[in-house]
Amino acid sequence: MVAYFSDEPPCQTTHCTNVAVEQFNAQQQSDDKKIMRAVGVDSNMFILDQNDPLSYWHVYFKAYVGRNRYRCFAELSGEKGPELLRYCTAVNKGTNDYTSLSH
């Protein structure tokens, strides 16, 4: 992970992007299906229920899968930070279509 200073944690967007890419790639059987050169664009954290310790993060990032460049969306969840990848997909900004990255 990238930090501004060695003793600082990475920003939320960078951290969420790294967690999403790492977990997505761990699920792929083939290297040509893995996400490469990901760059975080934006992220948001939200809580659905004040009585539930689980929080959620949405992250948008740009990345390559094989030779194709994608805009990607991922949802993460966790109690102590973004720990679990729940969903990761490619987004076509012009048509608002979503495409699975694992096909």
N, C-alpha and C positions, 0 to 999 in steps of 0.2 A: 504494500500500500504506500501511497505517496503522502507525505506530510510536509507542511511548510517548513517546520523545524524538526529536528530529530526527536525532540521530546513532546511534540504535539501529535495528537491523533489526526487522521485524515478528515477532511470535511465530510459532511453527511452524504453528499452526492457521490463523491469518490468512493467512500466506504460501501455504500449500497451497490454501486456499480461493481466493485470488486467482489462482493459477496455473491451477487447474482451471477456474474460470469463464472466464478469459481465453481459454484454449485451446478449451474447449467452444464458446464463442460465435464464435470464429474459424471453426469448422467449419459453422456454421449459415448457410443461405442466406436465411432470413427472420427479420426482427426479432422476430416473435411467438414464435419458438422459442428465443430467447436467454434466458439466466439473468439475472435482475435482483435487486438488493437482497439479495445473499447475505451470510449471517452464519455464520461458522465456529462449530461446536459442540465438536468434538474431533478430534484427529489422533494417529496413531501412526506411528513410523518403525521399519522392521525390515530386517535383512540376512539373506538366505537362505543365502549361502555366504561365508565369510570370505575366500576366494580370489577372489571376484568383486567388482569395484569398484562394481557396481550396487546401489543401495539402493532401498527402496520405502516409500511413504507411503500410509496410508489416512486419508481426511478425511471427516468428516460435517459437513454444513452445511444450513441452512435457506435457501430461496430461492423466488423467484417465476419462473414461466415463463408469460408472458401474465398472466391474472388468477388463475391457480391457484398455491397455495402448496404447496411440496414439502419433504420431508426428503430430502436427497440424500447419496449416497455416491460417492466418487471414489477411484481408485487412480492414483498418480503414481510415476514412477521417475526415477532420474538418478544420475550419478556424483558430482556436486558439489552436490547438493541436489535438490529436487523440480523436474525440468525437463520431463518429458513426461507428458501425460495419457494414461493407458492405458485408462481406463474411467470412465464417469460415468452414474449412474442415479438414479431416484427410488425411495425405500424406503417401503413401507407398514408402519409399525411394528406395527400390530395383527395383520397377517396374515403378516408377513415376506415379502411379495411385492415383486418388483423390477419397475419399469416404465421403459422407455426414455424419456428426456426428449426425444429427437429425433423422435418420431412426430408 
